Amino acid sequence: MSQPQGVPPSPPPGTSVSSIGAEHALLTYLYLDRGDVDGYASLVDGDARFEHPGFPVAHGAEAAAALALRCCGSGGSHRPQRVITAERDVIVTGELVLQDTETEERSSEEFADLFAITEHGLLASWRRFRRRTD
């Protein structure tokens, strides 16, 4: 069954760390879409390592949040569609709808985000894979 637009899917059942990690992963999309670097950083471990093609690796919560927002934030609307957890890993797939504010043109891309979760449920690493759908 499809999720209503703008409503992230519920985290899958599992261990408490996996469930908390899935909730934190899903919250990142809210913070990305709002451009909220502090909110995003609150979900990230202080020793985090975030990677995105074409950018230097970011270490630490603030740098990781800044990288995620620079690469994927506040230029569109994330629509998570599937959440998969396995021990301390979370994978989220979905669609990012982008809107050009000058031309009002819309485009979209599919994404798959891979997160590693700490024993406290914080995000330890992130890596995004994406594909244009236009």
C-alpha positions, 0 to 999 in steps of 0.5 A, a space after each residue: 500500500 502506498 504512503 500518503 504524500 508527505 508522510 514518511 513510512 513507519 519504521 519497520 519492526 525490529 530491535 530497539 536500536 534498529 527502530 530508533 535508527 530507522 526513525 532518525 533516518 526518516 527524520 533526516 528527510 524532514 530536516 533536509 527539506 526544511 534546511 535545518 542543519 541543527 535538527 539534522 546534526 542532532 540525529 548524527 553521532 559525533 564520530 560520524 563519517 558521511 560520504 557523497 560523490 564529488 564532495 570531501 568526506 565529512 567527519 562529525 555531526 555538524 560537518 555531516 549535517 552540512 554535507 547532507 544539506 549541501 548535497 540534498 537539502 532544501 531544494 526539494 521534497 523527499 518522499 521516502 517509500 521503503 525502509 529496510 533495517 538489518 541489525 545496525 544498518 538502515 536503507 531508505 529508498 524513495 523519490 526526491 522531487 526538485 523544484 527550480 524556484 526561478 523557472 518553476 520546473 520540476 524534476 525528480 530522482 530516485 534515491 537510496 540512502 544507506 545509514 549505519 547506526 550506533 548502539 545509541 541509535 544515532 547515524 554513524 555514516 551515510 551514503 546516497 545513491 541516486 538516479 534521475 527519472 526525467 
